[in-house]
Amino acid sequence: MDKVLEKSVNLKPRIISYLIGYLNFTPRRVKFMNDNGYFIDRIFFCRVRGWFGITTIVTFSNQINKNIVEVERFEFKQDLKK
């Protein structure tokens, strides 16, 4: 998936859309797109029969300068010893 993102960005289209499994739609990949000037314009969640789980159609655009949703990476740790 990372190579597909890189190739898409290198082509420099105005809009990039992907049909991908939601597990492949990660904050790190969204950050990569943002760092290259592409921001989330639309997300559509659907179920595609015969494909693994929930699927997303994600559209990135270089015509906007902010994602329509906030994406943040953080780590939650719970101390179970208490």
Backbone hydrogen bonds in HBPLUS format (Angstrom, degrees):
<---DONOR---> <-ACCEPTOR-->    atom                        ^
c    i                          cat <-CA-CA->   ^        H-A-AA   ^      H-
h    n   atom  resd res      DA  || num        DHA   H-A  angle D-A-AA Bond
n    s   type  num  typ     dist DA aas  dist angle  dist       angle   num
A0005-LEU N   A0001-MET O   3.00 MM   4  6.32 158.5  2.04 154.4 159.8     1
A0006-GLU N   A0002-ASP O   2.97 MM   4  6.25 163.7  2.00 150.0 154.2     2
A0007-LYS N   A0003-LYS O   2.96 MM   4  6.12 164.2  1.98 146.6 150.8     3
A0008-SER N   A0004-VAL O   2.94 MM   4  6.10 162.1  1.97 150.0 155.2     4
A0009-VAL N   A0005-LEU O   2.97 MM   4  6.19 165.1  1.99 156.3 159.6     5
A0010-ASN N   A0006-GLU O   2.97 MM   4  6.15 158.5  2.01 150.1 156.4     6
A0011-LEU N   A0007-LYS O   3.14 MM   4  6.40 135.8  2.35 143.7 154.1     7
A0011-LEU N   A0008-SER O   3.22 MM   3  5.33 135.0  2.43  97.5 109.2     8
A0012-LYS N   A0009-VAL O   3.02 MM   3  5.26 147.2  2.13 106.7 116.6     9
A0062-ASN N   A0014-ARG O   3.06 MM  48  5.60 158.0  2.11 157.9 161.7    10
A0016-ILE N   A0060-PHE O   2.88 MM  44  5.12 163.0  1.91 144.8 149.5    11
A0060-PHE N   A0016-ILE O   2.70 MM  44  5.12 168.9  1.71 163.0 164.9    12
A0018-TYR N   A0058-VAL O   2.89 MM  40  5.35 151.3  1.97 147.0 156.5    13
A0058-VAL N   A0018-TYR O   2.93 MM  40  5.35 150.2  2.02 148.7 157.1    14
A0020-ILE N   A0056-THR O   2.89 MM  36  5.43 157.1  1.94 161.3 164.2    15
A0056-THR N   A0020-ILE O   2.69 MM  36  5.43 177.0  1.69 168.8 169.4    16
A0024-ASN N   A0021-GLY O   2.94 MM   3  5.58 153.7  2.01 119.3 127.1    17
A0022-TYR N   A0054-ILE O   3.12 MM  32  5.93 172.2  2.12 145.9 144.3    18
A0025-PHE N   A0022-TYR O   3.16 MM   3  5.11 153.8  2.23 100.1 108.1    19
A0029-ARG N   A0026-THR O   3.09 MM   3  5.31 121.9  2.45 101.8 115.5    20
A0030-VAL N   A0026-THR O   3.00 MM   4  6.35 155.0  2.06 152.7 160.6    21
A0031-LYS N   A0027-PRO O   2.86 MM   4  6.05 158.5  1.90 150.0 155.8    22
A0032-PHE N   A0028-ARG O   3.02 MM   4  6.27 150.6  2.11 138.9 146.7    23
A0033-MET N   A0029-ARG O   3.06 MM   4  6.36 159.9  2.10 146.6 150.8    24
A0034-ASN N   A0030-VAL O   2.88 MM   4  6.17 162.0  1.91 152.3 157.8    25
A0035-ASP N   A0031-LYS O   2.78 MM   4  5.97 163.5  1.81 156.1 160.2    26
A0036-ASN N   A0032-PHE O   3.19 MM   4  6.39 128.4  2.47 136.1 148.7    27
A0036-ASN N   A0033-MET O   3.04 MM   3  5.13 137.1  2.23  98.3 110.9    28
A0038-TYR N   A0033-MET O   2.89 MM   5  5.08 164.9  1.91 143.6 139.0    29
A0037-GLY N   A0034-ASN O   2.94 MM   3  5.09 163.2  1.97 114.0 115.1    30
A0039-PHE N   A0061-SER O   2.98 MM  22  5.46 167.5  2.00 140.4 140.9    31
A0061-SER N   A0039-PHE O   2.86 MM  22  5.46 154.0  1.93 146.8 152.2    32
A0068-ILE N   A0040-ILE O   3.17 MM  28  5.89 137.3  2.36 131.4 143.7    33
A0041-ASP N   A0059-THR O   2.71 MM  18  5.52 174.6  1.71 161.1 161.8    34
A0042-ARG N   A0059-THR O   3.31 MM  17  5.14 156.9  2.37 134.6 137.4    35
A0059-THR N   A0042-ARG O   2.93 MM  17  5.14 168.1  1.94 152.5 152.3    36
A0044-PHE N   A0057-ILE O   2.93 MM  13  5.05 146.8  2.05 138.6 148.6    37
A0057-ILE N   A0044-PHE O   2.81 MM  13  5.05 154.1  1.87 145.1 154.0    38
A0046-CYS N   A0055-THR O   2.81 MM   9  5.28 164.8  1.84 156.9 160.1    39
A0055-THR N   A0046-CYS O   2.73 MM   9  5.28 175.7  1.73 170.9 169.4    40
A0051-TRP N   A0048-VAL O   3.06 MM   3  5.58 155.9  2.12 138.6 139.2    41
